[in-house]
Amino acid sequence: MRVAAVVPNGPAATAGLEGGDLITRVDGRAVATPTALRAIVLSKTPGAKISVRYLDSTGAHTVTVTLGSGPPQ
């Protein structure tokens, strides 16, 4: 699943993800669609840590993302 953009200083940005990155796995599960990613994230609580494997122009990476409480209202 291609990342369109990340919230500056948000959990994904803090972990090093950037727009254009291709997320391939979250917590060991394949992620091909935004719906699949959303289902995994919503199954967790704020503050939970998830493992995110992604590809960028320099290769494959795995980072830990600490989930926030959700997008600003």
C-alpha positions as CSV (number, residue, x, y, z in Angstrom):
1,M,0.0,0.0,0.0
2,R,1.5,3.3,-1.1
3,V,1.7,6.1,1.5
4,A,0.2,9.3,0.0
5,A,1.4,11.5,2.9
6,V,2.2,11.5,6.6
7,V,1.2,14.0,9.3
8,P,4.2,16.0,10.2
9,N,5.4,14.9,13.7
10,G,2.8,12.2,13.7
11,P,3.5,8.6,14.6
12,A,4.3,7.5,11.0
13,A,6.6,10.5,10.4
14,T,8.3,10.0,13.8
15,A,9.1,6.4,12.8
16,G,10.6,7.6,9.5
17,L,7.8,6.9,7.0
18,E,7.4,9.4,4.2
19,G,4.9,9.9,1.3
20,G,5.7,7.6,-1.5
21,D,6.9,4.7,0.7
22,L,5.3,1.3,0.0
23,I,4.0,-0.5,3.1
24,T,4.2,-4.2,2.6
25,R,3.6,-5.7,6.1
26,V,2.2,-4.6,9.4
27,D,2.8,-6.8,12.4
28,G,3.8,-9.6,10.1
29,R,0.6,-9.4,8.0
30,A,0.6,-8.5,4.3
31,V,-1.0,-5.1,3.6
32,A,-2.1,-4.4,0.1
33,T,-4.9,-1.9,0.6
34,P,-5.8,1.0,2.9
35,T,-8.7,-1.0,4.2
36,A,-6.3,-3.8,5.3
37,L,-4.0,-1.3,7.1
38,R,-7.0,0.4,8.8
39,A,-8.3,-2.9,10.1
40,I,-4.9,-3.7,11.7
41,V,-4.5,-0.3,13.2
42,L,-8.1,-0.1,14.5
43,S,-7.6,-3.5,16.2
44,K,-4.9,-1.8,18.4
45,T,-5.2,0.7,21.2
46,P,-3.5,4.1,21.4
47,G,0.1,3.7,22.5
48,A,0.4,0.2,21.1
49,K,3.5,-0.4,19.0
50,I,3.3,-2.0,15.6
51,S,6.0,-3.3,13.3
52,V,5.8,-1.7,9.8
53,R,7.9,-3.1,6.9
54,Y,8.1,-0.8,3.9
55,L,10.1,-0.1,0.7
56,D,11.6,3.2,-0.4
57,S,14.1,4.3,-2.9
58,T,17.0,2.9,-0.7
59,G,15.5,-0.5,-0.1
60,A,13.5,-2.4,2.5
61,H,13.1,-1.2,6.1
62,T,11.3,-2.2,9.2
63,V,10.3,0.3,11.8
64,T,8.3,0.4,15.0
65,V,5.4,2.9,15.0
66,T,3.8,3.9,18.3
67,L,0.1,4.5,17.6
68,G,-1.5,7.8,18.5
69,S,-5.1,8.5,19.5
70,G,-6.2,9.1,15.9
71,P,-6.3,12.0,13.5
72,P,-6.9,15.5,14.9
73,Q,-10.6,16.3,14.9
